[in-house]
Amino acid sequence: MDLNSDLGEGFGVWRLGDDDALLTIVTSANVACGFHAGDPFTMRRVSDLAGDRGVRVGAQVGYRDLAGFGRRRIEVDVAELTDELRYQIGALSAFGPVGYVKPHGALYNTAAVEPGHASAVVAAASSFGLPVLCQPGSVLYRLADEAGLRVVAEGFADRGYRPDGRLVSRAEAGALVTDVEAVAARAVRMAVDGVVEAVDGTVVAMPVESLCVHGDTPGAVAMATAVRDALVAAGVKVAPFVA
């Protein structure tokens, strides 16, 4: 099971999360590419650290929304969005190998259900021949698969799920799971049984190859450590996904 986290989400003098500590725990790093967070220095530093520690680097691409941290949907033409996503992937590749693409925030949620913006992610990833990390059963998953890309199904150990398998909006109650033991148990259940419990108690199929613990979640380092330890204790090998 791959274990990923969103890293490099600082900007200028602003810092978010403990990238150094998380890079000793995760196996894949979703690095912000400058549109919702991140800057050249941060992108280079995280890429270098990831390379030194054998962590795969992915381009964490998003809407052009520094003020909103990429959590606001932006109405943008598909062709323009495609170019912006290509730009972000290219920028990150200047600092080292990029192994996959993962949308961030509002783009992640929009591409899960909306073919236009999902197609922009697919087109950008296709330009570089990169795998796409996304939710199983999503529109993005289907379009990326139809385009012949390697698609990696992702689950969220620290996010709430709706009965339909989509994530609970961060504007709603139950969006975040903050209890460390609960997060670790959810991770093991997804890894071993391929299911997750939704906010209403429904058990939802969630067959995944990668698990995400958000780097900006309070206590992220302790949470990621608990998830990794729990997976190992359950007999799950923690390693980057096969590209």
QUIFEN-V804081 format. One record per pair of residues at least 12 apart in sequence whose ideal C-beta (glycine too) atoms are under 10 Angstrom apart, sorted by the first residue. I is the first residue (numbers start at 1). J is the second residue. Records with the same first field share a line. If there is no record, write none. Layout:
I->J + J
This chain:
1->27 + 155 + 187 + 188 + 190 + 191 + 192 + 208 + 209 + 210 + 211 + 227 + 228 + 231 + 232 + 234 + 236 + 237 + 238 + 239 + 240 + 241
2->26 + 27 + 28 + 56 + 100 + 133 + 152 + 154 + 208 + 209 + 210 + 211 + 212 + 238 + 239 + 240 + 241 + 242
3->22 + 25 + 26 + 27 + 28 + 55 + 157 + 187 + 191 + 210 + 211 + 212 + 213 + 224 + 227 + 228 + 231 + 236 + 238 + 239 + 240 + 241
4->22 + 26 + 27 + 28 + 29 + 30 + 55 + 56 + 58 + 60 + 100 + 102 + 133 + 152 + 154 + 210 + 211 + 212 + 213 + 214 + 215 + 224 + 240 + 241
5->17 + 19 + 22 + 23 + 25 + 26 + 27 + 28 + 29 + 30 + 55 + 60 + 211 + 212 + 213 + 214 + 215 + 216 + 217 + 220 + 221 + 223 + 224 + 227
6->19 + 22 + 26 + 29 + 30 + 31 + 32 + 36 + 37 + 58 + 60 + 102 + 104 + 105 + 212 + 213 + 214 + 215 + 216 + 217 + 220
7->19 + 20 + 22 + 23 + 26 + 28 + 29 + 30 + 31 + 32 + 37 + 38 + 42 + 43 + 46 + 47 + 49 + 50 + 55 + 57 + 58 + 60 + 215 + 216
8->29 + 30 + 31 + 32 + 33 + 34 + 37 + 38 + 39 + 41 + 42 + 43 + 44 + 45 + 46 + 47 + 49 + 50 + 57 + 60 + 92 + 215
9->30 + 31 + 32 + 36 + 37 + 38 + 42 + 46 + 60 + 69 + 70 + 104 + 214 + 215 + 216
10->32 + 37 + 38 + 39 + 41 + 42 + 45 + 46
11->32 + 34 + 36 + 37 + 38 + 39 + 41 + 42 + 66 + 69
12->39 + 41 + 42
14->37 + 39 + 42
15->42
16->32 + 37 + 38 + 42 + 69 + 215 + 216 + 220
17->37 + 214 + 215 + 216 + 217 + 220 + 221
18->215 + 220 + 221 + 224
19->31 + 42 + 45 + 46 + 49 + 50 + 215
20->45 + 46 + 49 + 53 + 221
21->215 + 220 + 221 + 222 + 224 + 225
22->46 + 49 + 55 + 213 + 215 + 220 + 221 + 223 + 224 + 225
23->46 + 49 + 50 + 51 + 52 + 53 + 54 + 55 + 215
24->49 + 53 + 55 + 221 + 224 + 225 + 228
25->53 + 55 + 213 + 220 + 221 + 223 + 224 + 225 + 226 + 227 + 228 + 229 + 238
26->50 + 53 + 55 + 56 + 210 + 211 + 212 + 213 + 215 + 224 + 227 + 228 + 238 + 240
27->50 + 53 + 54 + 55 + 56 + 210 + 211 + 228 + 238 + 239 + 240 + 241
28->50 + 55 + 56 + 57 + 58 + 99 + 100 + 102 + 133 + 152 + 154 + 210 + 211 + 212 + 239 + 240 + 241
29->46 + 47 + 49 + 50 + 51 + 53 + 55 + 56 + 57 + 58 + 60 + 99 + 215
30->46 + 56 + 57 + 58 + 59 + 60 + 61 + 100 + 101 + 102 + 103 + 104 + 133 + 154 + 210 + 212 + 214 + 215
31->43 + 44 + 45 + 46 + 47 + 50 + 57 + 58 + 59 + 60 + 61 + 88 + 92 + 95 + 96 + 98 + 102
32->46 + 59 + 60 + 61 + 62 + 69 + 70 + 88 + 92 + 104 + 215
33->58 + 59 + 60 + 61 + 62 + 84 + 85 + 87 + 88 + 89 + 90 + 91 + 92 + 93 + 98 + 101 + 104
34->61 + 62 + 64 + 66 + 87 + 88 + 91 + 92
35->60 + 61 + 62 + 63 + 64 + 65 + 66 + 70 + 74 + 84 + 85 + 87 + 88 + 91 + 104 + 107
36->60 + 61 + 62 + 63 + 64 + 65 + 66 + 67 + 68 + 69 + 70 + 71 + 72 + 88 + 104 + 105 + 106 + 107
37->60 + 62 + 65 + 66 + 69 + 70 + 104 + 105 + 216
38->60 + 62 + 66 + 88 + 91 + 92 + 104
39->66
40->91 + 92 + 94 + 95
41->95
42->95
43->57 + 59 + 88 + 91 + 92 + 93 + 94 + 95 + 96
44->92 + 94 + 95 + 96
45->95
46->92 + 95 + 96
47->92 + 93 + 94 + 95 + 96 + 97 + 98
48->95 + 96
50->95 + 96 + 97 + 99
51->95 + 96 + 97
54->239 + 240
55->99 + 240
56->97 + 98 + 99 + 100 + 131 + 239 + 240 + 241 + 243
57->92 + 93 + 95 + 96 + 97 + 98 + 99 + 100
58->89 + 92 + 98 + 99 + 100 + 101 + 102 + 130 + 131 + 132 + 133 + 152 + 210
59->85 + 86 + 88 + 89 + 90 + 91 + 92 + 93 + 98 + 99 + 100 + 101 + 102 + 103 + 104 + 124 + 125 + 128 + 130 + 133
60->88 + 92 + 100 + 101 + 102 + 103 + 104 + 105 + 107 + 108 + 133
61->81 + 84 + 85 + 86 + 87 + 88 + 89 + 91 + 92 + 101 + 102 + 103 + 104 + 107 + 108 + 120 + 121 + 124 + 125
62->74 + 84 + 85 + 88 + 102 + 103 + 104 + 105 + 106 + 107 + 108
63->75 + 76 + 81 + 84 + 85 + 103 + 104 + 105 + 106 + 107 + 110 + 117
64->76 + 80 + 81 + 84 + 87 + 88
65->104 + 105 + 106 + 107
68->105 + 106
69->104 + 105 + 106 + 216
70->103 + 104 + 105 + 106 + 107 + 108
71->104 + 105 + 106 + 107 + 108 + 109 + 169 + 170 + 171
72->105 + 106
73->105 + 106 + 107 + 109 + 110 + 114 + 117
74->106 + 107 + 110 + 117
75->117
76->107 + 116 + 117 + 120
77->116 + 120
78->115 + 116 + 117 + 118 + 119 + 120 + 123
79->120 + 123
80->120
81->107 + 110 + 111 + 116 + 117 + 119 + 120 + 121 + 123 + 124
82->117 + 119 + 120 + 121 + 122 + 123 + 124 + 126 + 127
83->120 + 123 + 124 + 127
84->120 + 124
85->101 + 103 + 107 + 117 + 120 + 121 + 122 + 123 + 124 + 125 + 127
86->120 + 123 + 124 + 125 + 126 + 127 + 128
87->124
88->101 + 104 + 124
89->101 + 124 + 125 + 127 + 128 + 130
90->124 + 127 + 128
93->128 + 130
98->128 + 130
99->130 + 131 + 133 + 240 + 241 + 243
100->125 + 128 + 130 + 131 + 132 + 133 + 149 + 150 + 151 + 152 + 210 + 240 + 241 + 243
101->121 + 122 + 124 + 125 + 126 + 127 + 128 + 130 + 131 + 132 + 133 + 134 + 144 + 149
102->121 + 125 + 130 + 131 + 132 + 133 + 134 + 152 + 154 + 210 + 212
103->117 + 118 + 120 + 121 + 124 + 125 + 132 + 133 + 134 + 140
105->170
106->170
107->120 + 121 + 140
108->121 + 133 + 134 + 135 + 138 + 140 + 154 + 167
109->135 + 138 + 166 + 167 + 169 + 170
110->139 + 140
111->132 + 134 + 135 + 138 + 139 + 140 + 141 + 143 + 144
112->134 + 135 + 137 + 138 + 139 + 140 + 141 + 165 + 166 + 167
113->135 + 138 + 139 + 140 + 166
114->139 + 140
115->139 + 140 + 142 + 143
116->139
117->139 + 140
118->132 + 134 + 138 + 139 + 140 + 141 + 142 + 143 + 144
119->139 + 140 + 143 + 144 + 147
120->140
121->134 + 140 + 143 + 144 + 149
122->134 + 139 + 140 + 142 + 143 + 144 + 145 + 146 + 147 + 148 + 149 + 151
123->143 + 147
125->140 + 144 + 147 + 149 + 150 + 151
126->144 + 147 + 148 + 149
129->148 + 149 + 150
130->149 + 150 + 243
131->144 + 149 + 150 + 151 + 152 + 241 + 242 + 243
132->144 + 145 + 147 + 149 + 150 + 151 + 152 + 154
133->150 + 151 + 152 + 153 + 154 + 209 + 210 + 212 + 241
134->151 + 152 + 153 + 154 + 210
135->153 + 154 + 155 + 156 + 161 + 165 + 166 + 167 + 206 + 208
136->151 + 152 + 153 + 154 + 155 + 165 + 194 + 205 + 206 + 207 + 208 + 209
137->153 + 164 + 165 + 166 + 204 + 205 + 206 + 207
138->151 + 153 + 154 + 165 + 166
141->153 + 154
150->241 + 242 + 243
151->209
152->208 + 209 + 210 + 240 + 241 + 242 + 243
153->190 + 194 + 206 + 207 + 208 + 209 + 210 + 241
154->190 + 206 + 208 + 209 + 210 + 211 + 212 + 241
155->186 + 187 + 189 + 190 + 191 + 194 + 195 + 196 + 206 + 207 + 208 + 209 + 210 + 211 + 212
156->176 + 177 + 183 + 186 + 187 + 190 + 196 + 206 + 208 + 211 + 212 + 213 + 214
157->177 + 182 + 183 + 184 + 185 + 186 + 187 + 188 + 189 + 190 + 191 + 196 + 208 + 211 + 212 + 213 + 214 + 217 + 223 + 224 + 226 + 227 + 230 + 231
158->175 + 176 + 177 + 178 + 179 + 180 + 182 + 183 + 186 + 187 + 211 + 212 + 213 + 214 + 217 + 219 + 220 + 223 + 224 + 227
159->174 + 175 + 176 + 177 + 183 + 186 + 196 + 212 + 213 + 214 + 217
160->172 + 173 + 174 + 175 + 176 + 177 + 186 + 196 + 197 + 198 + 199
161->174 + 175 + 177 + 186 + 196 + 197 + 198 + 199 + 200 + 202 + 204 + 206
162->174 + 198 + 199 + 200 + 202 + 204
163->198 + 199 + 200 + 201 + 202 + 203 + 204
164->198 + 202 + 204
165->196 + 198 + 202 + 204 + 205 + 206
166->198 + 204
168->198 + 199
172->199
173->199
174->198 + 199 + 200
175->199
176->214 + 217 + 218
177->199 + 217 + 223
178->217 + 218 + 219 + 223
179->219 + 223
180->219 + 222 + 223 + 224 + 225 + 226 + 227 + 230
181->223 + 226 + 230
182->197 + 226
183->211 + 213 + 217 + 219 + 222 + 223 + 224 + 226 + 227 + 230
184->213 + 223 + 224 + 225 + 226 + 227 + 228 + 229 + 230 + 231 + 233 + 234
185->197 + 226 + 227 + 230 + 234
186->206 + 211 + 227 + 230
187->208 + 211 + 212 + 213 + 223 + 224 + 226 + 227 + 228 + 230 + 231 + 234 + 236
188->211 + 227 + 230 + 231 + 233 + 234 + 235 + 236
189->203 + 206 + 234
190->204 + 206 + 207 + 208 + 211 + 231
191->206 + 208 + 209 + 210 + 211 + 227 + 230 + 231 + 234 + 235 + 236 + 237 + 238
192->231 + 234 + 235 + 236
193->205 + 206 + 207
194->206 + 207 + 208
195->207
196->208
208->241
209->240 + 241 + 242
210->240 + 241
211->224 + 227 + 228 + 231 + 236 + 238
212->224 + 227
213->225 + 226 + 227 + 228
